[in-house]
Amino acid sequence: MGYEKNGDKQITRHHRKNRANRGTDDESNISLVPRKRHEAFHTLWGNMNTNQIAEDLNNVWIDPEFQLVVVRRGA
């Protein structure tokens, strides 16, 4: 994880499509997020892909009356 200083907070570069799944370092694939949130994301989901994360959210975290649906952009 690369760190950048933003005031008093450590900001990290998060790959939206992770490198383990052929994500790139292109600016469009990077989100700048606070270090603690970034670490929490990886603690919960490691290098899961988007569909795996949605499945985990649906099975464990989201109100069972609802379902998170993942749709590829432009599809």
One Martini backbone bead per residue (centre of mass of N, CA, C, O) as a GRO file, in nm:
protein
   75
    1MET     BB    1   0.092   0.038   0.026
    2GLY     BB    2   0.050   0.358  -0.051
    3TYR     BB    3   0.156   0.672   0.087
    4GLU     BB    4  -0.017   0.978   0.173
    5LYS     BB    5  -0.025   1.305   0.263
    6ASN     BB    6  -0.327   1.456   0.435
    7GLY     BB    7  -0.238   1.620   0.653
    8ASP     BB    8  -0.315   1.402   0.930
    9LYS     BB    9  -0.373   1.190   0.708
   10GLN     BB   10  -0.361   0.873   0.582
   11ILE     BB   11  -0.325   0.796   0.239
   12THR     BB   12  -0.442   0.553   0.012
   13ARG     BB   13  -0.395   0.323  -0.253
   14HIS     BB   14  -0.672   0.185  -0.426
   15HIS     BB   15  -0.757  -0.096  -0.596
   16ARG     BB   16  -1.046  -0.164  -0.750
   17LYS     BB   17  -0.882  -0.355  -0.930
   18ASN     BB   18  -0.696  -0.589  -0.850
   19ARG     BB   19  -0.389  -0.720  -0.926
   20ALA     BB   20  -0.478  -1.024  -0.899
   21ASN     BB   21  -0.708  -0.923  -1.136
   22ARG     BB   22  -0.554  -0.725  -1.344
   23GLY     BB   23  -0.496  -0.464  -1.226
   24THR     BB   24  -0.413  -0.130  -1.245
   25ASP     BB   25  -0.236   0.199  -1.223
   26ASP     BB   26  -0.455   0.352  -1.317
   27GLU     BB   27  -0.635   0.619  -1.221
   28SER     BB   28  -0.923   0.474  -1.267
   29ASN     BB   29  -0.819   0.236  -1.041
   30ILE     BB   30  -0.792   0.467  -0.822
   31SER     BB   31  -0.826   0.514  -0.470
   32LEU     BB   32  -0.850   0.749  -0.211
   33VAL     BB   33  -0.785   0.629   0.124
   34PRO     BB   34  -0.798   0.570   0.431
   35ARG     BB   35  -0.606   0.351   0.592
   36LYS     BB   36  -0.819   0.213   0.780
   37ARG     BB   37  -1.021   0.144   0.553
   38HIS     BB   38  -0.829  -0.022   0.382
   39GLU     BB   39  -0.764  -0.235   0.594
   40ALA     BB   40  -1.056  -0.328   0.639
   41PHE     BB   41  -1.112  -0.430   0.359
   42HIS     BB   42  -0.876  -0.649   0.361
   43THR     BB   43  -0.978  -0.800   0.608
   44LEU     BB   44  -1.251  -0.886   0.478
   45TRP     BB   45  -1.153  -0.930   0.137
   46GLY     BB   46  -0.887  -0.893   0.035
   47ASN     BB   47  -0.876  -1.036  -0.309
   48MET     BB   48  -1.149  -1.011  -0.390
   49ASN     BB   49  -1.391  -0.991  -0.599
   50THR     BB   50  -1.680  -0.836  -0.668
   51ASN     BB   51  -1.864  -1.088  -0.654
   52GLN     BB   52  -1.757  -1.194  -0.380
   53ILE     BB   53  -1.831  -0.947  -0.214
   54ALA     BB   54  -2.134  -0.947  -0.271
   55GLU     BB   55  -2.186  -1.227  -0.153
   56ASP     BB   56  -2.091  -1.161   0.132
   57LEU     BB   57  -2.284  -0.931   0.187
   58ASN     BB   58  -2.545  -1.099   0.144
   59ASN     BB   59  -2.472  -1.341   0.358
   60VAL     BB   60  -2.381  -1.134   0.616
   61TRP     BB   61  -2.458  -0.798   0.611
   62ILE     BB   62  -2.730  -0.784   0.474
   63ASP     BB   63  -3.037  -0.744   0.466
   64PRO     BB   64  -3.244  -1.013   0.381
   65GLU     BB   65  -3.451  -0.820   0.212
   66PHE     BB   66  -3.187  -0.783   0.048
   67GLN     BB   67  -2.993  -0.721  -0.267
   68LEU     BB   68  -2.688  -0.724  -0.410
   69VAL     BB   69  -2.612  -0.598  -0.738
   70VAL     BB   70  -2.391  -0.680  -0.999
   71VAL     BB   71  -2.292  -0.455  -1.269
   72ARG     BB   72  -2.157  -0.405  -1.552
   73ARG     BB   73  -2.038  -0.154  -1.710
   74GLY     BB   74  -2.203  -0.125  -2.019
   75ALA     BB   75  -2.413  -0.385  -2.022
   0.00000   0.00000   0.00000
